[in-house]
Amino acid sequence: MQNKFMEIDIVVQKMQVALEKIQRQDPEFYSKYPMYLKNEAEEQAIQSASENWQLPDEYLYFLKYYAPEAVSWSTDEYINLDIYGAKDILEGQWGYNYNPVTNEDISNWPDNYLVIASDEGDPYCIDLTRGDTVIFTAEHGTGTWDFSIAFDDLVDFLYSALIPPRFNDSEKAEDIKYDYYKILITGEGKDRIKTLLFIKKTLSCDYSQAKSHLDATPLLIYKGIELGAAGVEDELKRIGADYEMYKISLDEFLS
């Protein structure tokens, strides 16, 4: 499962790198591809999604660490793809399995299909009975839903949806080399309350547990690829916490 999480990290990092390049080269083009896939979702939103559905681990990981809210994407592959985030996944089902106007379930929708994205009404779904992230799609407006497999898994779907086609390449994820880091909180810093709140949110624990963690520093707060480490470091700098960041090997990352 750890490899699945790494693949999601990689596809998002590749997209971020591509967008940073075109942002500098062509700001007008960049505006078509908003990228807000770095912030962690609120615990309440993740809890709500988990209570409503038994989600595959890799999809839950994507929601928690990269998709707190829905994003819209326009590429040569899609007209206007809405990828639902943790806060929007429930409303993303409206019009498919539920009519919010009449407050009624829609009978011809397969109960086991969860809509994770839609392109001008065409849904992209995972079948919750499978336990995997094979992506199914169907054309809307035909009177019946004729689903077929669109992508083998969530990672393939993200590559198609998040990377503008003119930046696609033939590199395999396992052939790409990334730097890995771990970050330790070593002290409360300038503002103990802000540091406690950061620990509480990041580790999804209560306030008393956060205090215990802070009193037992050094505390491992992040271990992963450079993109995620940069975001955590920025936040720690913002709140003035004491921390140390180290580059680590792939073996240490996987341990």
C-alpha positions as CSV (number, residue, x, y, z in Angstrom):
1,M,0.0,0.0,0.0
2,Q,2.9,2.3,0.7
3,N,3.9,2.1,-3.0
4,K,0.4,3.2,-3.9
5,F,0.7,6.3,-1.7
6,M,4.1,7.0,-3.3
7,E,2.6,6.9,-6.8
8,I,0.0,9.4,-5.8
9,D,2.8,11.6,-4.3
10,I,4.7,11.3,-7.5
11,V,1.9,12.2,-9.9
12,V,1.0,15.3,-7.9
13,Q,4.6,16.3,-7.7
14,K,5.1,15.9,-11.4
15,M,2.0,18.1,-12.0
16,Q,3.3,20.8,-9.6
17,V,6.7,20.9,-11.4
18,A,5.0,21.2,-14.8
19,L,2.8,24.0,-13.6
20,E,5.6,25.9,-12.0
21,K,7.3,25.9,-15.4
22,I,4.4,27.1,-17.4
23,Q,3.4,29.6,-14.7
24,R,6.7,31.3,-15.3
25,Q,6.6,30.9,-19.1
26,D,3.0,31.6,-19.8
27,P,0.8,33.0,-17.0
28,E,-2.3,33.2,-19.2
29,F,-2.1,29.5,-20.0
30,Y,-1.4,28.6,-16.4
31,S,-4.6,30.3,-15.3
32,K,-6.5,27.4,-17.0
33,Y,-4.9,24.9,-14.6
34,P,-5.5,26.0,-11.0
35,M,-3.4,23.8,-8.6
36,Y,-4.5,23.6,-5.0
37,L,-3.4,20.0,-4.3
38,K,-1.0,20.6,-1.4
39,N,-3.1,21.4,1.7
40,E,-4.3,18.7,4.0
41,A,-8.1,18.2,4.4
42,E,-9.8,19.0,7.7
43,E,-10.3,16.0,9.9
44,Q,-14.1,16.6,10.0
45,A,-14.3,16.3,6.2
46,I,-12.3,13.1,6.1
47,Q,-14.4,11.7,9.0
48,S,-17.6,12.5,7.2
49,A,-16.5,10.8,4.0
50,S,-15.3,7.8,5.9
51,E,-18.6,7.5,7.7
52,N,-20.6,7.6,4.5
53,W,-18.5,5.2,2.5
54,Q,-15.9,2.5,2.9
55,L,-13.2,4.2,0.8
56,P,-10.2,2.5,-0.7
57,D,-7.0,3.5,1.2
58,E,-5.3,5.2,-1.7
59,Y,-8.3,7.3,-2.5
60,L,-8.7,8.3,1.1
61,Y,-5.0,9.2,1.1
62,F,-5.5,11.4,-1.9
63,L,-8.5,13.2,-0.3
64,K,-6.7,13.7,3.0
65,Y,-3.4,15.1,1.7
66,Y,-4.1,16.6,-1.7
67,A,-7.7,17.3,-2.2
68,P,-9.4,19.2,0.6
69,E,-11.8,20.9,-1.8
70,A,-12.9,20.3,-5.4
71,V,-10.7,21.6,-8.3
72,S,-11.7,22.1,-11.9
73,W,-9.5,21.2,-14.8
74,S,-9.6,21.9,-18.5
75,T,-7.2,20.0,-20.8
76,D,-7.3,18.5,-24.3
77,E,-8.6,15.3,-22.7
78,Y,-11.5,16.9,-20.8
79,I,-13.9,19.8,-21.3
80,N,-14.3,20.9,-17.7
81,L,-13.4,18.2,-15.3
82,D,-14.5,18.7,-11.6
83,I,-12.4,16.5,-9.2
84,Y,-14.2,16.3,-5.9
85,G,-12.4,16.9,-2.7
86,A,-13.1,15.8,0.9
87,K,-15.5,18.7,1.5
88,D,-17.4,18.2,-1.8
89,I,-17.6,14.5,-2.3
90,L,-21.1,14.2,-0.8
91,E,-22.5,16.9,-3.0
92,G,-20.7,15.3,-5.9
93,Q,-23.2,12.5,-5.8
94,W,-26.1,14.9,-6.4
95,G,-27.8,14.4,-9.7
96,Y,-26.5,10.8,-9.9
97,N,-27.7,8.8,-6.9
98,Y,-29.7,11.6,-5.2
99,N,-32.0,14.4,-6.3
100,P,-31.5,17.4,-3.9
101,V,-34.6,19.2,-5.2
102,T,-37.0,16.4,-4.4
103,N,-34.9,14.9,-1.6
104,E,-35.2,11.5,-3.3
105,D,-32.8,8.7,-4.3
106,I,-32.4,8.2,-8.0
107,S,-33.4,4.6,-8.7
108,N,-31.4,3.8,-11.8
109,W,-28.0,4.6,-10.3
110,P,-25.9,1.7,-9.1
111,D,-25.6,2.0,-5.3
112,N,-22.0,0.8,-5.2
113,Y,-20.7,3.5,-7.6
114,L,-19.1,6.6,-6.0
115,V,-18.6,9.6,-8.3
116,I,-15.1,11.1,-7.7
117,A,-15.2,13.4,-10.6
118,S,-17.3,14.5,-13.6
119,D,-16.7,16.1,-16.9
120,E,-19.6,18.2,-18.1
121,G,-22.0,15.6,-16.5
122,D,-20.1,12.4,-17.5
123,P,-19.2,10.7,-14.2
124,Y,-15.9,9.1,-13.2
125,C,-16.6,6.5,-10.5
126,I,-15.0,3.9,-8.3
127,D,-16.9,0.7,-7.5
128,L,-16.9,0.5,-3.7
129,T,-17.6,-3.3,-3.7
130,R,-14.2,-4.0,-5.4
131,G,-11.9,-2.5,-2.8
132,D,-9.7,-1.0,-5.5
133,T,-9.6,2.3,-7.5
134,V,-10.4,1.1,-11.0
135,I,-12.2,4.1,-12.6
136,F,-15.5,3.6,-14.5
137,T,-17.2,6.2,-16.7
138,A,-20.4,6.6,-18.7
139,E,-22.0,9.1,-21.0
140,H,-24.8,11.1,-19.3
141,G,-28.1,12.0,-20.9
142,T,-28.6,8.7,-22.8
143,G,-31.5,7.4,-20.5
144,T,-29.4,4.6,-19.1
145,W,-25.9,4.3,-17.5
146,D,-23.6,2.2,-19.7
147,F,-20.4,2.1,-17.6
148,S,-17.0,0.9,-18.9
149,I,-13.5,0.9,-17.4
150,A,-11.7,4.2,-18.2
151,F,-8.5,3.8,-16.1
152,D,-6.9,0.9,-14.3
153,D,-6.5,2.8,-11.1
154,L,-6.6,6.2,-9.4
155,V,-3.0,7.0,-10.4
156,D,-3.7,6.5,-14.1
157,F,-6.7,8.7,-13.8
158,L,-4.8,11.5,-12.0
159,Y,-2.1,11.4,-14.7
160,S,-4.8,11.9,-17.4
161,A,-6.7,14.6,-15.5
162,L,-4.0,16.6,-13.8
163,I,-1.2,16.7,-16.3
164,P,-1.8,19.0,-19.3
165,P,-1.3,16.8,-22.4
166,R,1.5,18.9,-23.8
167,F,3.5,18.0,-20.7
168,N,2.9,14.3,-20.8
169,D,5.9,12.0,-21.2
170,S,6.7,8.3,-21.3
171,E,8.6,8.2,-18.0
172,K,7.5,5.4,-15.7
173,A,6.9,6.4,-12.0
174,E,9.4,3.8,-10.8
175,D,12.1,5.3,-13.1
176,I,11.9,8.8,-11.5
177,K,14.2,9.7,-8.7
178,Y,13.0,11.9,-5.9
179,D,14.5,13.3,-2.7
180,Y,12.9,12.2,0.6
181,Y,12.9,14.2,3.8
182,K,11.8,13.8,7.4
183,I,10.9,16.8,9.6
184,L,11.1,16.8,13.4
185,I,9.5,19.3,15.7
186,T,12.2,20.0,18.4
187,G,10.4,22.7,20.5
188,E,7.4,24.9,20.9
189,G,9.1,27.9,19.3
190,K,7.6,31.4,19.4
191,D,4.0,30.4,20.0
192,R,3.2,27.2,22.0
193,I,-0.5,27.3,21.2
194,K,0.1,27.5,17.4
195,T,2.5,24.7,17.6
196,L,0.1,22.6,19.6
197,L,-2.7,23.3,17.1
198,F,-0.4,22.3,14.2
199,I,0.4,19.0,15.9
200,K,-3.2,18.4,16.7
201,K,-4.2,18.9,13.1
202,T,-1.3,17.0,11.5
203,L,-1.5,14.0,13.8
204,S,-5.3,14.0,14.0
205,C,-5.2,13.9,17.8
206,D,-6.9,15.8,20.6
207,Y,-5.4,18.7,22.5
208,S,-4.1,16.7,25.5
209,Q,-2.4,14.2,23.2
210,A,-0.8,17.1,21.3
211,K,0.6,18.5,24.6
212,S,2.1,15.1,25.4
213,H,3.7,14.9,21.9
214,L,5.2,18.4,22.3
215,D,6.5,17.6,25.8
216,A,8.3,14.6,24.4
217,T,10.1,16.2,21.5
218,P,11.8,15.6,19.1
219,L,8.6,14.6,17.3
220,L,8.5,13.2,13.8
221,I,5.9,15.3,12.0
222,Y,6.5,14.4,8.4
223,K,8.3,11.8,6.3
224,G,8.0,11.9,2.5
225,I,8.9,13.5,-0.8
226,E,10.3,17.0,-1.2
227,L,7.1,18.6,-2.3
228,G,5.3,17.7,0.9
229,A,8.3,18.6,3.0
230,A,8.3,22.1,1.5
231,G,4.7,22.6,2.5
232,V,5.3,21.4,6.1
233,E,8.4,23.5,6.4
234,D,6.6,26.6,5.2
235,E,3.9,26.1,7.8
236,L,6.4,25.5,10.6
237,K,8.2,28.7,9.7
238,R,4.9,30.6,9.6
239,I,4.0,29.6,13.1
240,G,7.6,30.0,14.4
241,A,8.0,26.4,15.7
242,D,11.4,24.9,16.3
243,Y,12.1,22.1,13.9
244,E,14.9,20.2,12.0
245,M,14.6,18.8,8.5
246,Y,16.8,16.0,7.2
247,K,17.3,14.4,3.8
248,I,16.8,10.6,4.1
249,S,17.3,7.6,1.9
250,L,14.5,5.7,0.1
251,D,15.0,2.8,2.5
252,E,14.5,5.0,5.5
253,F,11.4,6.5,3.9
254,L,9.9,3.1,3.5
255,S,10.9,1.8,6.9
